[in-house]
């Protein structure tokens, strides 16, 4: 019996450790998904660790070679292996999606169902047998959308594993062979509501207006071309184009300057529920007091916990109370669970104590 598996880290490094109840924001890169582009690309050797095959899997090598013998390019090789694995059964009774649930060989030949990590482990083994650099990746499914803030709640049950194959031009491309029943469909992903983060990023004036300014000449020329083709009054068009350009310039150099002096407002400052609003207002009052006494206000896109973490030295002995208040404000903003009156009263008391002690 060959029970080969990938090993995973149990901690997450970085500026702050993630604990149950943590909230965080992520900006990710959208990988290339156009099959025509990937078929013109090709795999490339980048490291021994992505091509090593453990001993004891000759059947998988034979199967991989049989599946890919007619493939004309590396993308079709990866697709052939993925398609084969997608015919296998998923073990929905597995202890965890990231725990192997069976012998890998018996899983690949279809004798037993497998967990997400079994699918994600089998694909790289077979891909490496076909000469493709590959690895296992782990992460989470989309989770539960929270209409209060646009945030998404992630639980251990949302953990998932998939495979990635390296292409010379496109880099690491994900291939998910798992047949777990709760995987979101492409239609569900398209219909998913925009997150609070995405709407927040859409309102980042610096980036948005710089892009608008950069596109203004092109937009004017497109409009000019339209006017020529459709016989519109050029004078009227020129007036409109000039007015539009003037508005953009005013927005960039005058309005933005006045806006930048204002405190950033997140979506979660307008969440429903008086208790939620009161908890958030309590944190904001403590934040204002810290700024008044020599620290600073929360920076753009800085969460409550990040701000409290940065203010620990300044808060001194009151750092624990500030962290508690930040945790409670984060739950009020991002968790779908209700906020009790007792939590609200405690938050107000913590904020009052902070204002009286820090000076």
N, C-alpha and C positions, 0 to 999 in steps of 0.2 A: 504494500500500500504506500502510495506517495502522497503525503499531506504537505505539500509545499505551499507557502503563503508569503505575502508581502508583510513587512513589519511597518507599523505606523507610529509616529510620535504621539505621546499622550499629553503634551503641553504645547501651547502656542506661544511663541516668542514675540517680542515687539515692545512697544512703549508701555502697554498695559496688558495684564493677564485677563483672559476672558473667564468669567465665572457664571454660574447659572443666574439668569436674569439680566445679563449684560446686553446692552444695545450698541450697535456699531454701524458705520456707514461704509459702503464698499463701492468703488468704481472699478469696473472690469473691462477688459478688452474683448471685443466681439471677434471670434476667430473666423477665418475664411470658410464659407460653407458652400460655395458654388462648385458643384462636381466638375464642370467643364474646366474651371481654373485649376482645380486640384489634379485632374487627369493630366494636365500639361506640366504639372510640377513633378517632383520626384523626391524619394527619400534620400537621406544623407547620413553618413556615419558621424556622430558627434561624441560618442563616448562608449567605452566598453561596458559600463554598467547598464546601458540601455539595449545591449545586444546579447548579454549573457543568458544562457539557457541551463538551468540546473540539470544534473544527471538524473536519469530514470524516467525520461519522457519521450522515448522513441516513437510511441504511437501518435503523440501530438504532432511531432515533426512530420511523420508520414501523412497524417490527415491534413496538415496545413499545406504541404506540397501538392496534395491531390486537389484541394480546394482552389489553389491559386495557379495551377499549371497553365490555364488558358487566359489568365489575366494579362492585358496588354500594358498595364502601367501599375505603379505602386498604389494608387488610390483604389483601383479595382481589386488589387490583392487584399487591401484592408477591408473593403466592402464585402468581398466574398467570405472572409472569415467572420465578419460581423453578422452577416445574413445567416450563416450556419448556426451561430450561437443563439441567435434570436428565435430559433425553433425549439430551444430547450426550455424546461419548466423552471419557474421561480419558486423558491421555498419561502412561502409567506409565513411559515412558523419558525423561521430562524430566530435565534436569540437577538441578533442585531444584524442590520444590513452589512456591517463591516466585519462580521465574524464568519469565517468559513463554516459552512454547514455540512460539508460532505467531503469525501475523497475527490480530489480534482479530476483524476482520470475517469472515475465512474460518472462524474458530472458531465464531462465533455462528451462521453459516448452515449449520454442520454439515459443512464440507468437510474440516476437520482437527481432531484431538483437541487438548485444552488442558490446561494444568497447573492447580493449585489457584488460582494467582493470576489465570489467565485467566478462570476461572469467577467469582472474586471481583471482577474488574475489570468484566466484562460486566454483572453484575447492577446495580451502582450506575449505570452509564451508562444502562441501560434504565429503571431506577427513576426517575432524574432526568428522563428524557424523559417519564415519566408524572406528573411533578410531586411526586415524593417526595424528601425530603432523605435522602441516603445516603452511606455511606463504606465503605472497605475496612478490615478488621481482620486482624491476623496474630497467631499464637500457636502452640500445639502440640497435637498429639493426646495422649491419655492416657499413652502411653509404656509402659514395662515396670515392672510392679509388683514391688517387692522385699519378700519375706515377712519378711526380717530385721527391718525397721524400720517397714514400712508406707509407706515413701517410694516415689516413682516416678522411674525413670530416663528422662530425656528426651534424645534425640539429634537432630542436624540433620535426619535423615530424618523425624522427627515434626513438622517445621514444617508449618504449615497456614495457609491464608488463607480468609476468608469475608467476607460483606457484612453491614452493619448498616443498618437503616432507622429513622428517628426518628418516634416517635409522641408526641403531646402528653402523654398521661397516663402511658404506660409507659416513655418514654425510648427509648434505643437498643435495638432488638430484632434479634438475629442471624438471618440467613437464609443458609443454606449450600446452594448449588446444586451443589457439587462431587460428582462421581461416582467419586472415587478409591476403589479397592477396599478399602483398609485403614481406612476410616472405621468407628468403633465403632457397632454397632447400638444402639437403645434398650434391647434386652434385655441386651446385654453391659454397658452402663452400669449397669443396675439390679443385675446380678449381681456387679459389681466389688466386691472386698473393701474394707472401710473403711480409710482411710489412717491411718498413725500419727498424723498431725496431727489428724484428726477425732477419734480416740479420746483424744488429749491434750486437745483442747478440751472434750470431753465431761467430762473430769475436773477442769476448772478450777472449784474449789470456790466461788470468789466468785460467778461468773456462775450456775453451776448451782443453788446453794443460794438465791441471791436469787430466781431464777425459781421455785424450789420454794416458797419462803416466800410469794411473791406469789400463787401459785396455791392455797395451802392453804385459804383461806376458801371459794373456789369448789369445791374438792374436797370439803370438809366438807359444803357445801350439797348437792352432787350425791349424796353418800352419804346425807344426811338424806332427800332426795327418794326415793332408792331404798328406804330403810327404810320410809317411809310407804306406798309403793306395794306393798311386799312383806310388810308386817306384821311386820317384825323387831322384836325387843325394843329399844325406844328407849334404855333405860338402858345396855344393852350397847354399842349404837352410840355413845352419848355418851362412854362410857369409852374406846372405841377411838379416837374422834376426838380426845379430849383427849390421849391418850397419843401419838398421831401428831404433834399440834401441839407437845407438849413435847419430843419427840425432835428435831424440826426446829429449835426454839429452842435446844436444847442444842448441836446441831450447828453452828448459826450463830455462837453467842456464846462457846462454850467449846472444842469440839473443833477448830474451824477455827483458832482462835487458836494452839493448840498445834501444829497441822499447819503453819501458816505459817512457823514458826521452822525447819522442816526444809528441807534442801536439795532442790530440785526434782529429781525422777527422771523421765527420759524413757524411752520404750519401748525405745530402743536401748541402754539399760544392761543389758538382759537378752537381747541377741542371742546366737545360737548361735555356738559356736566359741571355743576357749580363746584363740587368737591375737587374735580380735576383742576379747574381754573384756580381755585384757592391754593392748592398745593404748588402749582407752577408759579403763582404770584408770590408765594412765600419765598421760593428760591430766588426769584428775581429781586425781591426786596433785600435779601442777604447779599446778592451779587452787587447791587447798587451801593450797598454800605461798604463792601470791600473796595470798590472802585473809589468811593469818596475818601477812604482812609489810606490810599496809596497803592492799592493793587491795580486792577484793571477790570474792564467789562469783558464779557464773553466774546471771543472772536467769531468771525463769520464761519458758520458750519461747525463750531465747537460744541460738543454735547455737554450736558450737565455734568456727567462724570469726568469728562476730560478737564473741564474747568475746575472742578473741585480737586482733582489730582494735581493740577498746576498750582493751586492756591494753598496746598498743604503747609508749606513752610511759612507762608505769610499768616495762615490761620493759627499756627502753633498748637496749643492745647485744645483748640476748638476745631481742629481738622476732622476729628471723628464725627462731630455733629454736622459739619458741612458735608461730609461724605454721605451721611445718612440722609440728609436733606436732598442731595443730588440723586441718590438711589430712588427715593420716593418720588421726586419730580420726574425721573425717567420712566418709572412705572405709570405715573399719571399720564405721561405724554404718549407712551408707546405700547403699553399693555392693554389688552382688551378686558382684563379683569377690572371689576368695579373698585372704586376708591371709597373706603368707609369714612364715616364722620370722625371716628377716632384717629385715623391716619391724618385727616385734614387738620384736626386740632393739634396733634403732635407736630406736624410740619410748621404750623403757625408758631407754636411754642419754641421750636428749634430756631426758627428765623429770628424770633424776638430775642432769644438768648444770645445769638450770634451778634445781633446789632448792639446789644448792651455790653458785650465783653470785648469786642474788637473795636479798638479806637486808636 
